[in-house]
């Protein structure tokens, strides 16, 4: 089964593991080994520990070099959005790692294969295995293909809580009244609705946003308001 994953990695990312055992370890949960005592080897947790450090360092170096004019706050904000559970879980699914995890029966029945927290761990373990097998240069080339390229696509925007960030920024000097008001609701294709929301503070308009739900439109308005405030600092 792992051979199919190796073929996908080779064809799509030109990754060729020299030590297949590392890749298999990265995909093995402890409960699987408990149920298969005849198997030697470790579960993914040590590789996860390493991969977490590699991801933090690799992402920090990339952002530091790409955005020489950004201050520490903006660099940290984007790094946090990139290096977190839902982002890593999405990457695990994109790489089809979820299909190759070796789980114990109980975990399989409980739906662990689609659990974001497990997929985050598996992603980090995979990166740890890749680092040990191929080195930092290969890790960076791979991340450039599958992770860093997503910055320009706006992929990580979905993982940022802009309503909270806007609130924190506006309330630095004390409480303020932030209002989100629905301005419009109109039908669009596929029987969906498009909502338009305005965010104001002290009766002053900050931004308007749109989305397929009121909540999504509020988040869009908060994002536009927060980013506008950051650019005008």
N, C-alpha and C positions, 0 to 999 in steps of 0.2 A: 504493500500500500504506500509506503513512504517513497518508493521509486517513482510513483506518479507525481508526487510533490516535487521531487528532484528534477523531473523532466519539465514541469511547469516553471520552476525557478531558472532552469537553464535556458529555456526557450524565451521567456519573457524578460529576464533580468541578467542573463549571462552569468548566473551564479552556479558554481560547481563545488559542492562540498567534498573535501578530501576525506574527512572523517565523518562517515554517515552516522556513527554512534552519537556524535554531538547533536545532530539534527533530531535524531530519535529521542534523545534525552530531553530536548527542548519541548517536545510534544507529549511527554509522559507525565501523568498525574500520579501522585502518591498512592491513591486508592487503586489504581491499575496494578501497581507493583505489589500491593498487599494481596490482591486477588490472583496474582501470577507469581508466586514465590520461586518458581523455577527460573525466572528471568533475573539476570544480573543487571547492574547499572543503577543510575540515580533518577529521581524525578526532576522536574524542571526548576526547582526552587533556587538552587545555587546559580544556575545560568540566568534566572530572572534577576537575582541580586546584581550580577555583573552587567546584564543588559540595561537595567535601570540607570546605572552609572554611565554607561556608554551613550545612552540616549540623551541624558542630561548634558553631558560634555559635548557631544557631537552637535546638538541643536544650538547650544550656547555659542560654540565656535562659528557655526554657519551664520547665525544672526549677527554676531559681532562683526564679522567680515562684510556681510551684505549691506548692513545699515550703519555706516561709519558716523552718520550725523545723529543717530538716535541716542537718547539718554538711557540710563539704566532702567528707568521706569517703563518706557515703551518696549525695550528689549525683553524685560521680564514678563510683561503683559502678554506678548505674543508667544514667548516660550511656554508659558503656563497653558495657553490655549492649545498648543501643539502637543505638549508632553503631558497628557492626562488620559483618564480612563476611556472616555468615549472615542477620542481620537485613535488611541491604540487599538481599541476593539474594532473600529471601522477598518483600520489597516489590516488587522488579522483576517477579517472577512474578505477584504480585497485580495489578499494573498492566498485565500482558501485554507488558512491554517486551521480554522474551525472544523474543517472536514477531516483533518488528520490527527486530532488530539486523541491520545490513548487514555480513555476514561474507565474508572470502575463502573460496574453495573448500576450501583445506586446513584452515582452522579449522572450517568447517562439518562436514567429514568427521571431524574429531577430537572432535566433540561439544562444542565451545566454547560453543555456545548455552545449554547447561545447566550451565556451569561457574560455581560460586559467585563465584569471584574476578572473572570478567568481568562477571557480573550486578551485583556490587557497584560496579564501575567505571561501568557504564551507569547505575545509579541516581544516582550522584553527578553524572555528566555531565548527566542529565536535570534534576536540581535546579539545576545551574549554568545550564542553558539557560532554565529557568523563571524563575530570579532575574533574568537579563539581560533577558528578554522582559517579565516582569510585575511584577518588584520583590519586595521582602522581605515586604510584607503578604500578597500572594498566596501566596508560599511558606509562610508561617506558617498561613494558612487551610487550605492543602492538607495540610500536615503534621498539623494538628489532626485532620483527617478520617482520614488513612491511617496515621499513626504514633503521635501522642500518645494517641489514643483507645485504643490497644492496651495502655497501661500498666495500666488497671483490669482488663483481661481476663487479665492474667498472661502475656501473649504472650512477654515477654522473659525469663521465668524459664528457658525452655529453653536459653538461650544462656549461662547462668551456671554455672560449674564450682564448685558448692557444696562438693564434697568437698575440693577444693584450698583454698577459702576457709576452711572449717572447720579444716582442718589448719594453715593459716598462723596462724589466730587462736589455736588451742590451743597451738601450739608457739612462741609469742612468747618464752617464758622458757626454752625448751629442749625436747628431744624428749619426747613423751608417746605412750603406746600407745593408738591409736584402733582400736576393733574394730567391725566390722559383722557381725552374726549374723542369719542367716535364722531367723525364728520360725515362719513358716507358708507353705504353698503350697496354694492352693485353686482348683478349676476355676470359671470364670465363663462368660459367654455367648460364643458363636462359637468354642468349643473353646480359648479363651485360659486362661491361668493368672494368678492374682493372688498376688504374692509380698509378704510382710510381713517387714521387716528392722528390726532395732534397732541403733542406734549408741551405743556406750559409750566412756568414757574413764576409766581408772583404776577400772574395774569399776562406774562410776556411769552409769546410763542417762541419755542426753541427749534422745533422741527415737526414735520409730518412723516408718517410712515404708512406702508401698505402691507397687507398679508392676507392669507386665506382664512384667518381667524382674527378675532379682536386681539388675542394674546400675541399672535405673530406680528400684527400691525403695531402694537405697542412696543414690542422689542425692536422693530425696524425704526420706529421713531426715536426710541432711546439711543440706538446705535448712531443714527445720524446726528442727534443732538450732542452726544458725548464726543464723537469724532470731530465735530465742528468746534466744540469748546477746546479740545486738545490742540487743534491746528491754530487756534487764535491766541494760545497762551504766549 
